[in-house]
Amino acid sequence: MKKHTIVALMQDQPGALNRAVSLFRRRGYNIASLAVGHSETPGISRMTLVVESDDVEQVVKQLYRLIDVVKVSDVTDDPTVDREMALTKVHTTSATRAEIATLADIFDAKVVDVSTNTMIIEMTGTPAKVDNFVEVMRPFGIKEMMRTGRIAMVRGTNTHRGAEYVESNGHVATGAVLN
């Protein structure tokens, strides 16, 4: 199964996120990652969703028809900048603390908390880099971990383009482009 990265701009209204995610849930898509936050436009939120499926075209079309959704793009095959953040709490001893700090530095991660037997490390990077960092930390004993989920933005000067879809009358329509 292919992982698809979907980016949607939606009105910042109560229930908008639930309606959007419910479309994927009802069709049995596994949501591997979901990140939502404010966009550059007041009152508009940006959602990045990673779903595992061979085809998401139909659900993207239906997502576009939701009243709260302004714009939708499947950016899976577009050149994007992808990032994810992880907070990882690892077990430490006086003997391992320096080694963990050195490894964090190699990954451009930041130690954000130190106690007598744990460290919390903040790591931001591509999802693959975060995966690699987690695997390097596993031998020390991961006590807790929280990952934000992938966020993505299309590279270059273009904003992500609106999805094309066929309306019920047979006309091809495209989504709005926000500048």
Secondary structure, 3 states (H helix, E strand, C coil): CCEEEEEEEEECCCCHHHHHHHHHHHCCCEEEEEEEEECCCCCEEEEEEEEECCCCHHHHHHHHCCCCEEEEEECCCCCEEEEEEEEEEEECCCCCHHHHHHHHHHCCCEEEEECCCEEEEEEEECHHHHHHHHHHHHHHCEEEEEECCCEEEECCCCCCCCCEEECCCCCEEECCCCC
